Amino acid sequence: MFKSAENQITVSYPSDSAKVEFDKISGEFFNHFKRKVHNYSIEIEYKRDFENLKVEVMTKRKIFEKFIEKNPLLKDLDDLMRFDLT
């Protein structure tokens, strides 16, 4: 989100799902923002930003490492059983 003109704010989003999630809170957020800055003539422009879209490939190993963060005992189990997560 950045100020693109005197009374215009441009919101860039990486994906359609991110825009959907932002739309859920945008009404309340911008009403509060306009009230805070005492400027009710602010216009909001949405722009799709493909450059900042990061696609991460989730392998079985990465998924397992995320589970280890939540439950450290899984690391001990992995050391004991030597899972093949390739």
Backbone as numpy.savetxt, mean C-alpha at the origin, in Angstrom:
# Nx Ny Nz CAx CAy CAz Cx Cy Cz
0.79 11.54 -3.10 -0.07 12.69 -3.10 0.84 13.91 -3.10
0.58 14.84 -4.00 1.37 16.05 -4.06 0.51 17.20 -4.59
0.94 18.40 -4.27 0.24 19.60 -4.71 0.67 19.91 -6.13
-0.26 19.90 -7.08 0.08 20.12 -8.47 -0.27 21.54 -8.93
-1.15 22.22 -8.25 -1.51 23.61 -8.54 -1.97 24.25 -7.23
-2.36 25.51 -7.29 -2.73 26.22 -6.06 -3.90 25.54 -5.34
-4.91 25.13 -6.08 -6.07 24.49 -5.46 -6.28 23.08 -6.00
-5.21 22.40 -6.31 -5.35 21.05 -6.86 -4.32 20.12 -6.23
-4.79 18.94 -5.85 -3.94 17.90 -5.30 -4.03 16.69 -6.22
-2.89 16.14 -6.59 -2.85 14.96 -7.44 -2.50 13.76 -6.58
-3.34 12.75 -6.63 -3.11 11.50 -5.90 -2.71 10.45 -6.92
-1.49 9.93 -6.77 -1.05 8.87 -7.68 -1.16 7.53 -6.97
-1.61 6.53 -7.71 -1.80 5.21 -7.14 -1.19 4.17 -8.08
-0.59 3.10 -7.52 0.11 2.12 -8.35 -0.80 1.08 -8.99
-1.95 0.80 -8.40 -2.81 -0.25 -8.95 -4.27 0.08 -8.67
-5.15 -0.60 -9.38 -6.58 -0.38 -9.18 -7.03 -0.79 -7.78
-6.44 -1.83 -7.24 -6.82 -2.27 -5.90 -6.41 -1.22 -4.86
-5.27 -0.55 -5.07 -4.85 0.51 -4.16 -5.83 1.68 -4.22
-6.32 1.99 -5.41 -7.29 3.08 -5.55 -8.60 2.73 -4.87
-9.03 1.49 -4.99 -10.26 1.05 -4.33 -10.14 1.20 -2.82
-8.99 0.80 -2.27 -8.78 0.92 -0.82 -8.72 2.38 -0.41
-8.09 3.22 -1.23 -8.02 4.65 -0.91 -9.39 5.30 -1.01
-10.20 4.88 -1.97 -11.54 5.44 -2.12 -12.41 5.21 -0.89
-12.13 4.13 -0.17 -12.91 3.83 1.04 -12.73 4.91 2.10
-11.55 5.50 2.18 -11.27 6.49 3.23 -11.10 7.90 2.69
-11.08 8.07 1.37 -10.75 9.38 0.80 -11.75 10.46 1.14
-13.03 10.15 1.17 -14.03 11.16 1.48 -13.81 11.77 2.85
-13.69 10.94 3.84 -13.46 11.42 5.20 -12.11 12.13 5.32
-11.08 11.56 4.67 -9.74 12.15 4.73 -9.72 13.55 4.15
-10.28 13.73 2.94 -10.23 15.04 2.29 -11.15 16.05 2.96
-12.28 15.62 3.50 -13.12 16.54 4.26 -12.36 17.07 5.47
-11.67 16.19 6.18 -10.89 16.61 7.34 -9.74 17.53 6.90
-9.08 17.18 5.79 -7.97 17.98 5.28 -8.42 19.39 4.89
-9.54 19.48 4.16 -10.05 20.79 3.75 -10.43 21.64 4.95
-11.02 21.02 5.95 -11.40 21.74 7.16 -10.15 22.21 7.90
-9.10 21.40 7.92 -7.86 21.73 8.64 -7.13 22.91 8.00
-7.10 22.96 6.66 -6.38 24.04 5.97 -7.30 25.21 5.61
-8.58 25.12 5.95 -9.56 26.17 5.69 -9.61 26.53 4.20
-9.62 25.50 3.36 -9.69 25.71 1.91 -10.63 24.65 1.34
-11.86 25.06 1.04 -12.85 24.11 0.55 -12.93 24.06 -0.97
-12.08 24.81 -1.66 -12.08 24.80 -3.12 -10.99 23.89 -3.70
-10.42 23.05 -2.89 -9.38 22.13 -3.35 -10.02 21.05 -4.21
-9.40 20.79 -5.36 -9.86 19.74 -6.25 -8.87 18.57 -6.19
-9.39 17.37 -6.30 -8.58 16.16 -6.22 -8.52 15.52 -7.60
-7.32 15.20 -8.05 -7.13 14.53 -9.34 -6.42 13.20 -9.08
-6.93 12.14 -9.67 -6.33 10.81 -9.51 -5.53 10.46 -10.76
-4.35 9.87 -10.54 -3.47 9.53 -11.65 -2.84 8.17 -11.38
-2.90 7.31 -12.38 -2.29 5.97 -12.27 -0.78 6.11 -12.46
0.01 5.59 -11.52 1.46 5.72 -11.55 2.07 4.34 -11.74
2.43 4.02 -12.98 2.98 2.71 -13.30 4.43 2.55 -12.86
5.15 3.65 -12.68 6.57 3.58 -12.35 6.82 3.01 -10.96
5.94 3.31 -10.03 6.15 2.87 -8.65 5.51 1.53 -8.32
4.99 0.86 -9.33 4.37 -0.45 -9.12 5.46 -1.49 -8.93
5.48 -2.11 -7.78 6.47 -3.14 -7.48 5.76 -4.48 -7.44
6.23 -5.39 -8.25 5.66 -6.73 -8.27 6.68 -7.66 -7.63
6.26 -8.30 -6.57 7.14 -9.22 -5.86 6.64 -10.64 -6.08
7.53 -11.48 -6.53 7.18 -12.88 -6.75 7.28 -13.59 -5.40
6.18 -14.21 -5.00 6.15 -14.91 -3.72 6.46 -16.39 -3.94
7.65 -16.78 -3.53 8.02 -18.18 -3.61 7.60 -18.87 -2.32
7.68 -20.19 -2.32 7.33 -20.93 -1.11 8.25 -20.56 0.03
9.52 -20.30 -0.27 10.49 -19.93 0.76 10.12 -18.58 1.38
9.74 -17.59 0.56 9.38 -16.27 1.07 8.11 -16.34 1.93
7.17 -17.15 1.48 5.94 -17.32 2.27 6.27 -17.94 3.62
7.13 -18.95 3.60 7.52 -19.61 4.84 8.26 -18.64 5.76
9.12 -17.78 5.20 9.84 -16.79 6.02 8.90 -15.80 6.66
7.82 -15.44 5.96 6.82 -14.56 6.57 6.12 -15.25 7.74
5.86 -16.55 7.57 5.27 -17.31 8.68 6.24 -17.42 9.85
7.53 -17.52 9.56 8.54 -17.59 10.63 8.53 -16.30 11.44
8.32 -15.16 10.78 8.24 -13.88 11.50 7.10 -13.89 12.50
5.99 -14.53 12.14 4.83 -14.58 13.02 4.99 -15.65 14.10
5.65 -16.76 13.76 5.81 -17.86 14.69 7.24 -18.40 14.59
8.14 -17.93 15.47 9.55 -18.33 15.41 9.79 -19.84 15.61
8.84 -20.55 16.17 9.02 -21.98 16.37 9.09 -22.73 15.04
8.56 -22.14 13.99 8.64 -22.77 12.67 10.09 -22.89 12.19
10.94 -21.96 12.62 12.36 -22.05 12.23 12.99 -23.29 12.85
12.68 -23.55 14.11 13.19 -24.76 14.76 12.68 -26.01 14.04
11.43 -25.99 13.65 10.85 -27.12 12.92 11.54 -27.29 11.57
11.83 -26.19 10.90 12.53 -26.24 9.62 13.95 -26.80 9.80
14.63 -26.39 10.87 15.97 -26.91 11.14 15.93 -28.41 11.41
14.92 -28.85 12.10 14.79 -30.26 12.45 14.38 -31.11 11.25
13.40 -30.64 10.48 12.85 -31.43 9.39 13.53 -31.18 8.03
14.22 -30.07 7.89 14.90 -29.68 6.65 13.94 -29.72 5.46
12.95 -28.84 5.53 11.96 -28.74 4.46 12.60 -28.31 3.16
12.13 -28.86 2.05 12.61 -28.45 0.72 11.59 -27.46 0.16
11.89 -26.18 0.26 10.96 -25.14 -0.17 11.50 -24.42 -1.41
12.07 -25.17 -2.32 12.60 -24.54 -3.53 11.60 -24.56 -4.66
